[in-house]
Amino acid sequence: MNLRESAPEDHFRKYQALRSDCAGRSARGSRILPASMRDHIRAALSNAASHLETLARNEEALLAIERAGALLAASFEAGGRVFACGNGGSMCDAMHFAEELSGKFRKERRPLAAVAISDPGHLTCASNDYGYEEAFARYIEAHGRAGDVLLSISTSGKSPNVVRAAERARKLGLKVVALTGRPGSALGRVADIEICTPAGEWSDRVQELQIKVIHILVELVERRLFPENYPSKTS
């Protein structure tokens, strides 16, 4: 038997040996995760689910979400634009919100004019010259127009630059929707519509509810502007 003929068999044996080794590692790895860690995982999911259920029973929050969806859709219908801002994870949520409007959410439809205030050039320039508290407000002053909407996201409801952006937006004739995680916040007081999603002491639980609200807002906009994407279900 020559080397050329034996090569496929050699490769197969090596493949079988590698597959067996991986299976062994996987089996050993499964024992690294003790039952106590799985209990923590279940507890985290249960805790998140309980906060979501609490939100689903909060009629005030549901009404605010409904009003915000109508406000956003009306702005788009009138040729307006929607801006979104936040810090850290809230900036990521602002970007997520904007791209699902300007890009795609579920089905095909025309893009909507939405943008997150996340441009590094603007943020570093404005922060360097005017301070970080002015960064979002400066952008709104440059681009916002009466009839536009600003979605301001802050789990604490007191981020100075987000609050200032909301204040500037109101002065310029924009409508402000605030996503907060603490009732009675500075951001909530300046907003036209506040959607408050309290979820205990940790911001990650608040953010989990806020991204759910964001997806619902996008869906509400689509249901109003693109009803053909949501045909009625017949029995």
Helices and strands as residue ranges (DSSP letters): H 3-30, H 35-56, H 59-77, E 82-85, H 89-102, E 114-116, H 120-130, G 132-134, H 135-143, E 149-154, H 160-171, E 175-180, H 186-190, E 193-196, H 203-225, G 227-229
